[in-house]
Amino acid sequence: MGMGIQWAQDFLSRPVLLSGRTLEVFIPTTGFAAIGHEDFTPSPPDLLEVAGVVFADKSYEGDVMSAARYLAKLRGHRIQTEQVLEILEETQGMMDQATALGQRAEVLDDRLA
């Protein structure tokens, strides 16, 4: 079995590859290399296999397990992101409350002085 590479959507949830476009990717090889006079040239792999492709509408072509694994990972990232955002919003609310309490304490301190 070869090396598995997955490309997800970018951080703005846009597809990595738009319809009709191409994508250039560096794929490291694990095979042998030819040593030249001045350089070291990796031997290209004998085979590059695309197990599956998942489209923006969540449809897929190819291996069902590869597509299901990718979609599950994408869903997991979305769930985690939503949870992190909730925590950040709660933290912001607590920070706002702490700031308001600090301002009230300053007012009371000024009145007592």
PyRosetta script that sets phi, psi and omega in degrees:
from pyrosetta import init, pose_from_sequence

init()
pose = pose_from_sequence("MGMGIQWAQDFLSRPVLLSGRTLEVFIPTTGFAAIGHEDFTPSPPDLLEVAGVVFADKSYEGDVMSAARYLAKLRGHRIQTEQVLEILEETQGMMDQATALGQRAEVLDDRLA")
pose.set_psi(1, 140.6)
pose.set_omega(1, -177.8)
pose.set_phi(2, -88.5)
pose.set_psi(2, -168.8)
pose.set_omega(2, -179.4)
pose.set_phi(3, -83.2)
pose.set_psi(3, 136.6)
pose.set_omega(3, 178.8)
pose.set_phi(4, -97.7)
pose.set_psi(4, 132.4)
pose.set_omega(4, 178.0)
pose.set_phi(5, -128.5)
pose.set_psi(5, 133.3)
pose.set_omega(5, 176.9)
pose.set_phi(6, -126.0)
pose.set_psi(6, 138.4)
pose.set_omega(6, 173.6)
pose.set_phi(7, -114.0)
pose.set_psi(7, 121.9)
pose.set_omega(7, 179.5)
pose.set_phi(8, -95.1)
pose.set_psi(8, -169.3)
pose.set_omega(8, 174.1)
pose.set_phi(9, -77.3)
pose.set_psi(9, 160.7)
pose.set_omega(9, 178.4)
pose.set_phi(10, -76.9)
pose.set_psi(10, 178.4)
pose.set_omega(10, -174.4)
pose.set_phi(11, -66.1)
pose.set_psi(11, -12.7)
pose.set_omega(11, 176.2)
pose.set_phi(12, -98.1)
pose.set_psi(12, 11.3)
pose.set_omega(12, 179.9)
pose.set_phi(13, 63.1)
pose.set_psi(13, 29.8)
pose.set_omega(13, 173.2)
pose.set_phi(14, -94.4)
pose.set_psi(14, 146.8)
pose.set_omega(14, 177.7)
pose.set_phi(15, -60.9)
pose.set_psi(15, 146.8)
pose.set_omega(15, 177.8)
pose.set_phi(16, -65.4)
pose.set_psi(16, -37.4)
pose.set_omega(16, -175.2)
pose.set_phi(17, -128.5)
pose.set_psi(17, 119.2)
pose.set_omega(17, 178.0)
pose.set_phi(18, -80.5)
pose.set_psi(18, 156.6)
pose.set_omega(18, -179.1)
pose.set_phi(19, -56.3)
pose.set_psi(19, 133.0)
pose.set_omega(19, 177.3)
pose.set_phi(20, 81.3)
pose.set_psi(20, 0.0)
pose.set_omega(20, -178.9)
pose.set_phi(21, -101.5)
pose.set_psi(21, 172.6)
pose.set_omega(21, 177.2)
pose.set_phi(22, -120.8)
pose.set_psi(22, 163.7)
pose.set_omega(22, -179.6)
pose.set_phi(23, -136.3)
pose.set_psi(23, 127.4)
pose.set_omega(23, 176.5)
pose.set_phi(24, -99.5)
pose.set_psi(24, 130.3)
pose.set_omega(24, -176.3)
pose.set_phi(25, -135.4)
pose.set_psi(25, 139.1)
pose.set_omega(25, 173.3)
pose.set_phi(26, -88.4)
pose.set_psi(26, 121.1)
pose.set_omega(26, 179.0)
pose.set_phi(27, -116.3)
pose.set_psi(27, 113.0)
pose.set_omega(27, -179.4)
pose.set_phi(28, -66.5)
pose.set_psi(28, 144.8)
pose.set_omega(28, 179.1)
pose.set_phi(29, -102.6)
pose.set_psi(29, 154.4)
pose.set_omega(29, 178.6)
pose.set_phi(30, -112.3)
pose.set_psi(30, 9.3)
pose.set_omega(30, -177.3)
pose.set_phi(31, -89.6)
pose.set_psi(31, -159.6)
pose.set_omega(31, -178.3)
pose.set_phi(32, -82.9)
pose.set_psi(32, 171.7)
pose.set_omega(32, 178.8)
pose.set_phi(33, -139.1)
pose.set_psi(33, 154.6)
pose.set_omega(33, 177.5)
pose.set_phi(34, -97.2)
pose.set_psi(34, 127.2)
pose.set_omega(34, 179.4)
pose.set_phi(35, -93.4)
pose.set_psi(35, 117.2)
pose.set_omega(35, 179.7)
pose.set_phi(36, -95.3)
pose.set_psi(36, -171.5)
pose.set_omega(36, 179.9)
pose.set_phi(37, -68.2)
pose.set_psi(37, -39.6)
pose.set_omega(37, -175.4)
pose.set_phi(38, -125.6)
pose.set_psi(38, -0.2)
pose.set_omega(38, -176.7)
pose.set_phi(39, -145.4)
pose.set_psi(39, 173.3)
pose.set_omega(39, 179.3)
pose.set_phi(40, -124.0)
pose.set_psi(40, 108.3)
pose.set_omega(40, -173.7)
pose.set_phi(41, -108.8)
pose.set_psi(41, 114.0)
pose.set_omega(41, 178.5)
pose.set_phi(42, -64.3)
pose.set_psi(42, 144.0)
pose.set_omega(42, 174.8)
pose.set_phi(43, -76.5)
pose.set_psi(43, 134.7)
pose.set_omega(43, 179.5)
pose.set_phi(44, -67.7)
pose.set_psi(44, 151.8)
pose.set_omega(44, 178.1)
pose.set_phi(45, -65.8)
pose.set_psi(45, 152.9)
pose.set_omega(45, 178.1)
pose.set_phi(46, -71.8)
pose.set_psi(46, -26.3)
pose.set_omega(46, -174.0)
pose.set_phi(47, -148.0)
pose.set_psi(47, 135.7)
pose.set_omega(47, 172.0)
pose.set_phi(48, -122.3)
pose.set_psi(48, 113.6)
pose.set_omega(48, -175.1)
pose.set_phi(49, -113.1)
pose.set_psi(49, 129.6)
pose.set_omega(49, 174.2)
pose.set_phi(50, -98.0)
pose.set_psi(50, 110.3)
pose.set_omega(50, -175.6)
pose.set_phi(51, -72.5)
pose.set_psi(51, -34.5)
pose.set_omega(51, -178.9)
pose.set_phi(52, -169.3)
pose.set_psi(52, 160.2)
pose.set_omega(52, 178.5)
pose.set_phi(53, -132.5)
pose.set_psi(53, 131.2)
pose.set_omega(53, 176.8)
pose.set_phi(54, -109.7)
pose.set_psi(54, 128.7)
pose.set_omega(54, -177.3)
pose.set_phi(55, -92.1)
pose.set_psi(55, 167.6)
pose.set_omega(55, -177.0)
pose.set_phi(56, -58.5)
pose.set_psi(56, -30.3)
pose.set_omega(56, 179.7)
pose.set_phi(57, -85.8)
pose.set_psi(57, 11.2)
pose.set_omega(57, 178.7)
pose.set_phi(58, 73.6)
pose.set_psi(58, 5.7)
pose.set_omega(58, 171.8)
pose.set_phi(59, -77.7)
pose.set_psi(59, 165.2)
pose.set_omega(59, -176.4)
pose.set_phi(60, -146.5)
pose.set_psi(60, 164.5)
pose.set_omega(60, 172.2)
pose.set_phi(61, -131.7)
pose.set_psi(61, 141.1)
pose.set_omega(61, 176.3)
pose.set_phi(62, 104.3)
pose.set_psi(62, -150.7)
pose.set_omega(62, -174.3)
pose.set_phi(63, -65.0)
pose.set_psi(63, 123.4)
pose.set_omega(63, -176.8)
pose.set_phi(64, -65.4)
pose.set_psi(64, -37.0)
pose.set_omega(64, -179.2)
pose.set_phi(65, -67.6)
pose.set_psi(65, -39.7)
pose.set_omega(65, 177.1)
pose.set_phi(66, -63.2)
pose.set_psi(66, -43.5)
pose.set_omega(66, 179.5)
pose.set_phi(67, -65.7)
pose.set_psi(67, -45.1)
pose.set_omega(67, -179.3)
pose.set_phi(68, -63.4)
pose.set_psi(68, -41.7)
pose.set_omega(68, 179.1)
pose.set_phi(69, -62.7)
pose.set_psi(69, -43.7)
pose.set_omega(69, 179.7)
pose.set_phi(70, -64.4)
pose.set_psi(70, -45.9)
pose.set_omega(70, -179.1)
pose.set_phi(71, -65.2)
pose.set_psi(71, -36.5)
pose.set_omega(71, 177.3)
pose.set_phi(72, -65.8)
pose.set_psi(72, -41.3)
pose.set_omega(72, 178.4)
pose.set_phi(73, -64.2)
pose.set_psi(73, -42.1)
pose.set_omega(73, 178.5)
pose.set_phi(74, -62.2)
pose.set_psi(74, -43.1)
pose.set_omega(74, 178.5)
pose.set_phi(75, -64.0)
pose.set_psi(75, -42.1)
pose.set_omega(75, 177.9)
pose.set_phi(76, -60.8)
pose.set_psi(76, -41.5)
pose.set_omega(76, 177.2)
pose.set_phi(77, -62.5)
pose.set_psi(77, -41.3)
pose.set_omega(77, -179.5)
pose.set_phi(78, -64.4)
pose.set_psi(78, -43.4)
pose.set_omega(78, 178.7)
pose.set_phi(79, -62.0)
pose.set_psi(79, -45.9)
pose.set_omega(79, 179.8)
pose.set_phi(80, -62.9)
pose.set_psi(80, -40.5)
pose.set_omega(80, 179.8)
pose.set_phi(81, -62.8)
pose.set_psi(81, -43.1)
pose.set_omega(81, 178.9)
pose.set_phi(82, -62.0)
pose.set_psi(82, -40.8)
pose.set_omega(82, 179.8)
pose.set_phi(83, -66.5)
pose.set_psi(83, -41.2)
pose.set_omega(83, 178.5)
pose.set_phi(84, -64.0)
pose.set_psi(84, -42.1)
pose.set_omega(84, 178.3)
pose.set_phi(85, -62.0)
pose.set_psi(85, -40.2)
pose.set_omega(85, 176.7)
pose.set_phi(86, -60.5)
pose.set_psi(86, -44.9)
pose.set_omega(86, 179.5)
pose.set_phi(87, -62.9)
pose.set_psi(87, -42.5)
pose.set_omega(87, 179.2)
pose.set_phi(88, -63.6)
pose.set_psi(88, -40.4)
pose.set_omega(88, 178.4)
pose.set_phi(89, -65.4)
pose.set_psi(89, -41.0)
pose.set_omega(89, 176.8)
pose.set_phi(90, -62.4)
pose.set_psi(90, -43.3)
pose.set_omega(90, 179.7)
pose.set_phi(91, -62.5)
pose.set_psi(91, -41.4)
pose.set_omega(91, 178.1)
pose.set_phi(92, -61.7)
pose.set_psi(92, -40.8)
pose.set_omega(92, 177.6)
pose.set_phi(93, -61.9)
pose.set_psi(93, -42.2)
pose.set_omega(93, 178.6)
pose.set_phi(94, -66.5)
pose.set_psi(94, -37.4)
pose.set_omega(94, 177.9)
pose.set_phi(95, -64.5)
pose.set_psi(95, -41.1)
pose.set_omega(95, 178.3)
pose.set_phi(96, -62.5)
pose.set_psi(96, -42.4)
pose.set_omega(96, 178.4)
pose.set_phi(97, -64.1)
pose.set_psi(97, -42.3)
pose.set_omega(97, 179.5)
pose.set_phi(98, -63.5)
pose.set_psi(98, -40.0)
pose.set_omega(98, 178.1)
pose.set_phi(99, -63.4)
pose.set_psi(99, -43.9)
pose.set_omega(99, 179.5)
pose.set_phi(100, -63.7)
pose.set_psi(100, -40.9)
pose.set_omega(100, 178.1)
pose.set_phi(101, -65.3)
pose.set_psi(101, -38.8)
pose.set_omega(101, 177.7)
pose.set_phi(102, -63.6)
pose.set_psi(102, -40.1)
pose.set_omega(102, 178.8)
pose.set_phi(103, -67.0)
pose.set_psi(103, -39.5)
pose.set_omega(103, 177.5)
pose.set_phi(104, -64.0)
pose.set_psi(104, -40.2)
pose.set_omega(104, 179.2)
pose.set_phi(105, -63.2)
pose.set_psi(105, -38.4)
pose.set_omega(105, 177.8)
pose.set_phi(106, -64.0)
pose.set_psi(106, -42.5)
pose.set_omega(106, 179.0)
pose.set_phi(107, -61.4)
pose.set_psi(107, -46.4)
pose.set_omega(107, 179.3)
pose.set_phi(108, -64.1)
pose.set_psi(108, -38.4)
pose.set_omega(108, 179.2)
pose.set_phi(109, -63.6)
pose.set_psi(109, -40.8)
pose.set_omega(109, 178.4)
pose.set_phi(110, -64.7)
pose.set_psi(110, -39.8)
pose.set_omega(110, -179.2)
pose.set_phi(111, -67.6)
pose.set_psi(111, -35.1)
pose.set_omega(111, -179.0)
pose.set_phi(112, -78.0)
pose.set_psi(112, -20.3)
pose.set_omega(112, -177.4)
pose.set_phi(113, -79.4)
pose.dump_pdb("model.pdb")
